[in-house]
């Protein structure tokens, strides 16, 4: 009986070893497939994905920067970010629409008639007014969410973040070296 149990245990261990080998082979095959898919995707859309990752990283840095500058507590942040994100999404939409409708290059100015130039200038002013109206709505919507002082700090923090971002980009490209680092 003990010999039979020992034989049965040996047989089970042999079967488990075979199953483990098959499982390992399958896992290895799946890992290789995933690596291949990842490599192909990296080659096909690498630049677009890098741009998207950069945008996401910049957005995360902006959130951290603003949260830090405004010293938002968790209750304020919970109310603030939905309002701000709604504003920012509307802003991005308006700017994208403007760019899509006005494929403008500075060299185009010399090719415009007076009427076209006047129309473009009017469109530009209307676009800037829409952006200003969005900012007014943001300030109105933030009243009661954060203090008036923090609203003013937000406007300054956005400006500071843009300046810091431009400084980092120009520094990484080697532009502006030797300039006064404290300039705004």
WOFEN-V626455 format. One record per residue. PHI is phi in degrees with one decimal (none if undefined). OMEGA is omega in radians with two decimals (* if undefined). NEAR is the number of other ideal C-beta (glycine too) atoms within 8 Angstrom. Layout:
# WOFEN-V626455
PHI|OMEGA|NEAR, PHI|OMEGA|NEAR
This chain:
# WOFEN-V626455
none|3.13|4, -65.6|3.11|5, -64.9|3.12|6, -67.1|3.11|7, -65.0|3.13|8, -63.7|3.10|8, -62.9|3.12|8, -63.3|3.12|8, -63.1|3.11|8, -62.4|3.12|8, -60.4|3.14|8, -63.2|3.13|8, -63.9|3.10|8, -61.0|-3.13|8, -64.2|-3.13|8, -64.0|3.12|8, -64.5|3.11|8, -64.2|3.12|8, -63.2|3.13|8, -62.4|3.11|8, -64.1|3.11|8, -63.4|-3.14|8, -62.0|3.13|8, -61.3|3.12|8, -63.2|3.12|8, -66.1|3.12|8, -61.5|3.12|8, -62.9|3.13|8, -63.6|3.12|8, -63.5|3.13|8, -61.7|3.12|8, -65.9|3.11|8, -61.8|3.14|8, -62.9|3.11|8, -63.2|3.12|8, -64.7|3.13|8, -60.8|3.13|8, -60.4|-3.13|8, -64.3|3.12|8, -63.4|3.13|8, -63.4|3.14|9, -63.9|-3.14|9, -75.7|-3.08|6, -73.0|-3.01|6, -118.2|-3.05|7, -57.1|-3.08|8, -67.6|3.12|6, -63.6|-3.14|7, -65.8|3.10|10, -61.4|3.11|8, -63.0|3.13|8, -63.8|3.11|8, -64.3|3.10|8, -63.4|3.11|8, -60.7|3.14|8, -63.6|3.13|8, -65.8|3.11|8, -64.8|3.12|9, -61.7|3.13|8, -64.5|3.11|8, -64.9|3.12|10, -65.1|3.11|9, -59.4|3.14|9, -63.2|-3.12|8, -61.9|-3.11|12, -66.7|3.13|13, -58.9|3.14|9, -67.7|-3.10|7, -63.7|-3.12|11, -85.1|-3.11|13, 51.2|-3.11|6, -74.0|3.00|10, -83.7|-3.03|6, -64.5|3.13|6, -66.5|3.11|6, -66.2|-3.12|12, -61.3|-3.13|10, -62.2|3.12|7, -88.6|-3.05|10, -69.1|-2.97|13, -63.7|3.07|9, -62.5|3.12|7, -65.6|-3.11|12, -65.5|-3.14|12, -63.3|3.09|8, -63.0|3.08|8, -58.5|-3.05|13, -65.6|3.10|8, -65.2|3.08|8, -63.9|3.12|9, -61.6|3.13|10, -60.7|3.14|8, -62.8|3.13|8, -62.3|-3.13|12, -67.8|3.11|9, -65.4|3.11|8, -59.5|3.12|8, -59.9|-3.13|9, -63.0|-3.13|8, -66.4|-3.11|7, -83.4|-3.06|6, -126.7|3.09|8, -76.1|-2.97|6, -112.4|3.04|6, -124.7|-3.11|5, -53.9|3.11|5, -65.6|-3.12|6, -68.9|-3.10|8, -57.7|-3.10|7, -67.6|-3.12|5, -90.2|-3.08|5, -81.8|2.97|9, -77.4|3.11|5, -60.5|-3.13|6, -64.8|3.12|6, -65.3|3.13|8, -65.1|3.11|10, -63.6|3.13|8, -64.4|3.12|8, -63.6|3.13|11, -61.5|3.11|8, -64.2|3.09|8, -60.3|3.13|9, -62.3|3.12|8, -63.4|3.11|8, -63.2|3.11|8, -63.5|3.13|10, -63.6|3.09|8, -66.9|3.09|8, -62.4|3.12|9, -65.5|3.11|11, -61.8|3.10|8, -62.1|3.07|8, -61.6|-3.14|12, -66.3|3.07|9, -61.3|3.11|8, -61.7|3.11|9, -58.8|-3.12|11, -62.2|3.10|9, -61.2|-3.10|7, -70.3|3.13|9, -84.7|3.08|13, -61.2|-3.10|8, 90.7|3.09|3, -87.3|3.03|9, -131.5|-3.09|11, -69.5|3.09|5, -57.5|3.11|6, -64.4|3.14|6, -70.3|3.06|12, -63.9|3.09|12, -64.6|3.10|8, -63.7|3.10|10, -61.2|-3.13|14, -59.1|3.11|8, -70.1|-3.12|9, -64.3|3.10|12, -60.6|3.13|9, -63.1|3.12|8, -59.0|-3.11|10, -63.9|3.12|12, -60.4|-3.14|8, -63.2|-3.14|9, -63.4|3.12|9, -63.7|3.11|10, -63.5|3.12|8, -63.3|-3.14|10, -65.2|-3.14|8, -65.1|-3.12|8, -66.2|3.12|9, -66.8|-3.13|10, -68.1|3.11|6, -94.3|3.13|6, 79.3|3.14|5, -92.5|3.03|6, 80.3|3.10|7, -66.1|-3.13|6, 88.9|3.08|3, -79.0|3.09|6, -65.8|-3.08|4, -68.1|-3.10|5, -92.0|-3.13|4, -68.7|3.06|5, -122.4|*|3
